[in-house]
């Protein structure tokens, strides 16, 4: 289903690309297990404005059943690079393995002998050369938007399509103009009515498409859930350099305009120019703009070296030194045998320590902690790591603050990085948002 392009060149580009993604209103507090929808508009439903609409979005064991009307289906529209995130693990894998090797080489042992016959034994170099490579445990479907939701929908028989799968033209690394045209082609060709669920930049693609074809709003498109949409732009995109964006994204089959489209200097004028049309759109169909916020708490600087240090602790150094000294005393005339035997014993110790340390350490690292800290501490903007809360505001739309989480929480698993939400919670939130927008669409019918 996924479309990739020139994957060999994405390693150095993808961390930057993630930070561009795939990037006030009534809502519940950050600590609340649920969510309140401020009814700023509900697709023209009489009496819809007023008290918030409560949704039970805690951490259920399983989502409630969802039944749509005949001839209706959900349409998922992914965000920026929503199908290339698997590659994000590669750069960190290289950093971790290099840090482990550097730490190991520091274990070379100096043995004090009588009569000034001291000797240096290169056990550290030997261990470094024999270390097993650390591979981050990315499971099938990891870092792919809506993957678990689609699995759940398949199991439950809930009709849906993913625009990336049904449209050859749609490209998650392409511009808003390009992708909105791809979405319009699909909407004009499908015989079904759709409830759109979009994420991040996919919401900008969706908005542009619906504004360009208002006759489809309320006929083909019955409702829309926009999740973590950078409608007013992202400060993370503002920090990037246009020529570099173009160079990196051409390697991914996209273009630099997709990043430019996320900048506040582009989005703010767009939103101002289209304010009336957006309000008319929100009056015709129910639109929910959902967002998350969080605050990074763990240390994110020097993670690779910190992890390596947790493996090669003072206790391990002492154990390895004792092994080397013992082997030297047993066989002082064969330095090669000393190094070989000591290396084998040391590697066994390292393997034992590495087995549980990596997953435990990775689970403390938020995928977008760096940019979360930048926007939270430097700019004083509540955000999900890529999109400020205020950027998700859409004239006339219902605003929903979801349970605390980062930009990935509502749409993808990011193991071995920190997952703020469980799979069950992600599926339940998606179902409840769809259920609510579908209910409002029925209320709005004459």
Secondary structure, DSSP 8 states (H G I E B T S, - for coil): ------GGG-TTTHHHHHTT---------TT-SSEEEE-S--TT-TT-SSS-EEE--S--SS-------TTEEEEEE--TTTT-GGGHHHHHHHHHHHHHHHHHHTT-EEE--GGG--EEE-HHHHHHHH---------TTTT-TTHHHHHHHHHHT--EEEHHHH-SS--TTS-HHHHHHHHHHHHHH-SSEEEEEEETHHHHHHHHHHHH-GGGBTTTEEEEEEES--TT--HHHHTS-HHHHHHHHHTTT--THHHHTTSHHHHHHHHHHTHHHHHHHHHHSEEEEEE--B---S--TTHHHHHHHHHS-HHHHHHHHHHHHHHHHH-TT-HHHHHHHHHHHHHHHHHHHHHHHHHHHHTTS-TTHHHHHIIIIIS---BSSSSBGGGG--TT-EEEE-SS--TTTTT---TTS--SS-HHHHHHHHHHHHHHHHHHHHHH--
